[in-house]
């Protein structure tokens, strides 16, 4: 059952992308409703210089890293990248909050296409002699591809992990920063190795073609010694810094979580306790306590499942109804739900009819406890509302009790379901609701 | 019946003072309360010393919770019967304490008369399922099941399913018996059989289900 929810995720990601697009400021470009959209809007949150790359990446839905590397390579190809960047900066004046495309799983095809376009452009530039020289551009391009292999993520599973990280990090306005940091530690070895080889190859080619061949060996040795020296000097310091960052991040997350818990408890539990202290009526107190208990329980146990994109579930709908009845009538409801799935119109009809049946039981049966049992299977939804109260003769229902005729029997019939009432004076009442899944 | 009840010796384990006091007050007139404990270690020591008939044990406690108490006592004293009593409706915890050997589970919102009845039932060796536990079991055993499962342990019979559904619908054992035209003893047999399956089945879904399904 849960598995289905996880399968639902990709669609929810699609939804969230379109939501991000929908949040473009309507005033900024005046084109959000039907009019021609600007080619892109600069990113206000994902920026290194002016957010051009971030905005562009979001627009064509590839990893911003690819876009940035492309600009760097093109900048070396006769300065075209710089010009292009400035042009785009001017065009895309509006700034917008972007949701980096890689969070929703950057599209592999688009990325490959973008890379092909860059390579094509390089070839064209070279042919038209807008070029600083083979010895500079190609090694940099090679190194850029290597860097991209290390940093770019395309697969869904990883982006999902990142999504979760972002949430767990308490969404400090810009939840992706710590998530990125946490994620880089999990870059697979294969990618690191592959990308690293390309970067080293790029550096080697650069050295090879820019320094006379005899001195390459000496330069490499000098570089290696310099790097080793730097590592000896700065290594421990860097390591400590990294560790400290980790500790601070954990601490911040903890503080944020504590604040969230405190805020929730204050808004709910403390308020309810205050109400209970001021209340004179035991029934009302019980109802308040029960509603609060349900709320707290839901918050404690269900929040971790929330946001899995499953939409409104039967259990949520039933909870809402039972809470309403409990609060209105100060009665205890024993609710048991077996199975779960998203609510559709037919299921909602069952839930609404349950609400009516519960209300009737609370008002008329005189019983202190009402049982509600809901069973959800792939084929149907069954619900039983039972009380052991006074009962009544269903054939002699007073005409003023229209709730049964309209809200229960009528509602179920309209939705292709059935409702059955079993009751006799003195023997309690049980209402059986049933609806099959399927097309109305 | 009353004479027999006086002989039932009950031990209460709960880490909430208030609740301990409440339960003692509720059960004191029906049973002999032979002791109480507020943590796992003193509970195990106290129970092994007093050898009560029935132990009411809270599911949620520090250091292993009710499941730890049940497991440790049953190693030494396999005849002592446990009834789990909890505020928690987390399936994980409930299934955990049942699988470690408790013969029933009721929520703390249960009425005093129902609690007295449940203690008696457990003392007689029957299983006590609250509507909620019945719902958990139905849910856990409803998942599509691979063929290699042992039908003896990993599946519910049609009758057992019917009985559980009625429990979940709020029927008492007596009412279930009337509804299904069987004796109350037969109802108890079915419930005990479900309890056995719940405790012995190594249906991998059971654990996984309980972990995933944090709450109903």
Interface residues (C-beta under 8 A of the other chain):
Chain A: X1 X2 X297 X298 X301 X302 X304 X305 X315 X332 X334 X336 X337 X338 X339 X369 X371 X373 X375 X377 X384 X386 X388 X430
Chain B: X89 X90 X109 X111 X131 X132 X134 X135 X138 X139 X142 X143 X165 X168 X169 X170 X171 X212 X213 X214 X215 X216
